[in-house]
Every structure is written in structure tokens, then in C-alpha cells.
Amino acid sequence: MNERRIFERLIELCQVRSSPSALTNALEGLARAAGFDCYAYFRAHPNDCRVFSNYPEEWQRVYLARSYMTLDPVVTTAKRSTQVFWWSVDEMRPRVSPELRRFYTEAADFNIKSGLSVSVSAGFGRFAILTFASSKLGRPENCLRGETSALGITAAAALHTKMVEVGRPSNAVSALGLSGIELSCMRWSAEGKTMREIADILGMTYSGVRHHVDGAKLKLGVVNIKQATAAATRRRLI
């Protein structure tokens, strides 16, 4: 799959209303379908950093512990301007400082060897980066080398908007005080399930589901489960 199709698919998946987990699962699927091993979405600001990634967990821990964000050339490049760019450790490692060479070597040890990255301005001093990374060295033969920059930037901007959008429900849930179980009950109710069916799905008693539904109704300021489901949907909580 070349860049154009990758970015077209990215725009398509951003058109579908989804939860954070559904969106990250879709990104993981897109990465695999495009021939990459993993993905990372990173939104940066001194007081607002968010990361969604399926990079190896140990590499993520090493990256944070050693503050590689301040050294990572992908982040450095993204800070400079909005752009689409390919990178590969074999192209960069021979001509860099020992510190940066260590970074490349460690990344390669975790099979982060090359990739396609897109950076966009996220407003108010923020920027966002989407990277698809591969365990293979070098650029693929079918890479278009800049011919799809506008499409890639559009796709990355759409993803950033979507990431912000799907991030809002958890903030709203927190503000309203809805618990995860209450939210799950509302979600299944929106799918047309009765309280007895929800109890079976969640492995709870009927009275337990009713207790959580009553709690959700109280917090949403409604009087029945139909209104609660509608209110939760309208507030984009489910």
C-alpha cells in the first residue's frame, strides 16, 4: 500500500464515529495493512502531551525514562514545520553524535528502524505527529517521496481532530461523575438491550444493573433509561 492509499484510508477511518479504543485499533489495523509493524500518535505541548501507540511497552518506558523526546529527530523535524517525511536509522546513524547514535541503536533493538511520519500544527503552540514504523531498514520501493504531502497533512489533521473529539467523552464522564459500569450500561442500552440482557452481558445481577442505571439517570438529570440513553448519546458519552 503506497502513501496515497494509506492517507486515503486514514481519512476514511476518521469519518467513522468511534471510541478511543476503536480508533486506536483501526490505526493498528491500518499500520499492518500498509506493511508497517506499529504506529504512534503524539500530541505535544509543555502542559498537554498525549500518546497513543502500540510500540513495544519496554521501548516506551525507555523513551520516557531517558527523555528521548528532546532528542528524537522525528520530533525535532515535526517541530520545524507541517510535513510528510520518511526516515530510516541506517540513513542517519553514521553521521550523528554519539548520543543520537545510541538513540538510533536502541530504537533498532526494539525493531523501530524506519517509518513514515506526518506532522501538523495542533494550535496554541501544540503540534501532533503520526508515525507508522517498520522493523525493516530503508524506504519501501513504492514510496512516493513527497508527492502526497498535501493529502498526508490533510489526513493527519483529520486524525488530530478525531483524537481530540474521542478524547472528550472521558473528560465529560469525569465531570458528570459517571462510572465505567454506568457508562457500559448506557452503551448496551443504546444497542437496544434490556436491563436483564445487560446483566447477562456484564455478568451482573439484574438489581446490580438497575442500581447503576439509577445512578446514571440521577447524574444525567433524567427519569428513565430511555432518556438516560438519549442524554448520554447527545453528550457523546457513548
Long-range contacts (C-beta under 8 A, 24 or more apart in sequence): 1-33, 1-34, 1-35, 2-142, 2-143, 2-144, 3-84, 3-116, 3-143, 3-144, 3-147, 3-148, 3-151, 3-152, 4-144, 4-147, 4-148, 4-151, 5-34, 6-30, 6-34, 6-116, 6-132, 6-155, 7-148, 7-151, 7-152, 7-154, 7-155, 8-151, 8-155, 9-33, 9-34, 10-130, 10-155, 10-156, 10-158, 10-159, 11-154, 11-155, 11-158, 14-155, 14-158, 14-159, 14-161, 14-162, 18-166, 19-166, 19-169, 20-52, 20-166, 20-167, 20-170, 23-162, 23-163, 23-166, 24-52, 24-54, 27-52, 28-54, 30-132, 31-132, 34-132, 35-134, 35-140, 36-115, 36-116, 36-132, 36-133, 36-134, 37-111, 37-133, 37-134, 37-135, 38-112, 38-132, 38-133, 39-130, 39-131, 39-132, 39-133, 40-129, 40-130, 40-131, 40-133, 41-128, 41-129, 41-130, 41-131, 41-159, 41-163, 42-75, 42-128, 42-129, 42-131, 43-122, 43-126, 43-127, 43-128, 43-160, 43-163, 44-69, 44-75, 44-122, 44-126, 44-127, 44-128, 44-129, 45-122, 45-124, 45-125, 45-126, 46-125, 48-126, 50-163, 50-167, 52-163, 55-110, 55-112, 55-133, 56-110, 56-111, 58-110, 59-106, 59-107, 59-110, 59-112, 62-106, 62-110, 68-103, 71-99, 71-100, 71-103, 72-103, 73-100, 74-115, 74-117, 74-129, 74-131, 75-129, 77-117, 77-119, 78-117, 78-119, 78-127, 78-129, 79-119, 79-127, 81-119, 82-119, 82-120, 82-121, 82-153, 83-118, 83-119, 83-149, 83-153, 84-116, 84-117, 84-118, 84-146, 84-148, 84-149, 84-152, 84-153, 85-116, 85-117, 85-118, 86-114, 86-115, 86-116, 86-117, 86-139, 86-143, 86-145, 87-114, 87-115, 87-117, 88-113, 88-114, 88-115, 88-137, 88-138, 88-139, 89-113, 89-114, 89-137, 90-114, 90-137, 90-138, 91-138, 111-135, 113-137, 114-138, 114-139, 116-143, 118-152, 118-153, 118-155, 118-156, 119-156, 120-153, 120-156, 120-157, 120-160, 122-160, 128-156, 128-159, 128-160, 128-163, 130-156, 130-159, 165-236, 168-236, 169-235, 169-236, 169-237, 169-238, 172-235, 172-236, 172-237, 173-237, 176-219, 176-220, 176-235, 176-237, 177-219, 178-215, 178-216, 178-219, 178-220, 178-232, 178-237, 179-212, 179-215, 181-212, 182-212, 182-213, 182-215, 182-216, 182-219, 183-216, 183-232, 183-237, 183-238, 185-209, 185-212, 185-213, 185-216, 186-213, 186-216, 186-228, 186-229, 186-232, 186-237, 186-238, 187-238, 189-213, 189-225, 189-228, 189-229, 190-229, 190-232, 190-233, 190-238, 195-225
